[in-house]
Amino acid sequence: MGKVLVEAMAARKPIVASKVGGIVDLVKDGVNGILVPPKNSRALCSGIVKLLADKDLAKQLGECGRDMIYPNFDVSTRIRKVEELYEGLGIEGLRD
């Protein structure tokens, strides 16, 4: 999953991305972004043009992206999740 997508979503930017790897876990087509087939420049272009032509859709996708990121990916939540993971593995002393 690219960090740039998380950063863009946090900034309320709509996403157009390929259906590859961890991206599909983050971007939900038509909900918080537009997913296109990999290695398909025409579909990528079409998704971008769609957002440029439909400002309301772009804003809606951007807002939904922001709502997904916070609180799921904010710094304090990510730190807590890593601490929980380490504690579950029996690794102590994280807060020292």
For each residue, the residues with C-beta under 8 A, 3 or more apart:
1: 5 6 21 22 23 25 26
2: 5 6 22 23
3: 6 7
4: 7 8
5: 1 2 8 9 15 17 23 26 27
6: 1 2 3 9 10 26 69 73
7: 3 4 10 11
8: 4 5 11 13 15 65
9: 5 6 12 13 15 26 32 33 62 65 66 68 69
10: 6 7 65 66 69 70 73
11: 7 8 66
12: 9 59 62 63 65 66
13: 8 9 62 65
14: 33 34 51 57 58 59 61 62 65
15: 5 8 9 27 32 33 34 61 65
16: 33 34 36 44 47 48 51
17: 5 23 27 33 34 35 36
18: 23 35 36 37 38 39 40 44
19: 23 24 35 36 37 38
20: 23 24 38
21: 1 24
22: 1 2 25 26
23: 1 2 5 17 18 19 20 26 27 35
24: 19 20 21 27 35
25: 1 22
26: 1 5 6 9 22 23 68
27: 5 15 17 23 24 32 33 34 35
28: 31 32 33
29: 33 34 35
30: 34
31: 28 61 64
32: 9 15 27 28 61 64 65 67 68
33: 9 14 15 16 17 27 28 29 61 65
34: 14 15 16 17 27 29 30 47 50 51 61
35: 17 18 19 23 24 27 29
36: 16 17 18 19 40 43 44 46 47
37: 18 19 40 43
38: 18 19 20
39: 18
40: 18 36 37 43 44
41: 44 45
42: 45 46
43: 36 37 40 46 47
44: 16 18 36 40 41 47 48
45: 41 42 48 49
46: 36 42 43 49 50
47: 16 34 36 43 44 50 51
48: 16 44 45 51 52
49: 45 46 52 53
50: 34 46 47 53 54 57
51: 14 16 34 47 48 54 57 58 61
52: 48 49 58
53: 49 50
54: 50 51 57 58
55: 58 59
56: 59 60
57: 14 50 51 54 60 61
58: 14 51 52 54 55 61 62
59: 12 14 55 56 62 63
60: 56 57 63 64
61: 14 15 31 32 33 34 51 57 58 64 65
62: 9 12 13 14 58 59 65 66
63: 12 59 60 66 67
64: 31 32 60 61 67 68
65: 8 9 10 12 13 14 15 32 33 61 62 68 69
66: 9 10 11 12 62 63 69 70
67: 32 63 64 70
68: 9 26 32 64 65 72
69: 6 9 10 65 66 72 73 74
70: 10 66 67 73 74
71: 74 77
72: 68 69 77
73: 6 10 69 70 77 78
74: 69 70 71 77 78
75: 78 79
76: 79 80
77: 71 72 73 74 80 81
78: 73 74 75 81 82
79: 75 76 82 83
80: 76 77 83 84
81: 77 78 84 85
82: 78 79 85 86
83: 79 80 86 87 94 95
84: 80 81 87 88
85: 81 82 88 89
86: 82 83 89 91 94
87: 83 84 90 91 92 94
88: 84 85
89: 85 86
90: 87
91: 86 87 94
92: 87
93: 96
94: 83 86 87 91
95: 83
96: 93
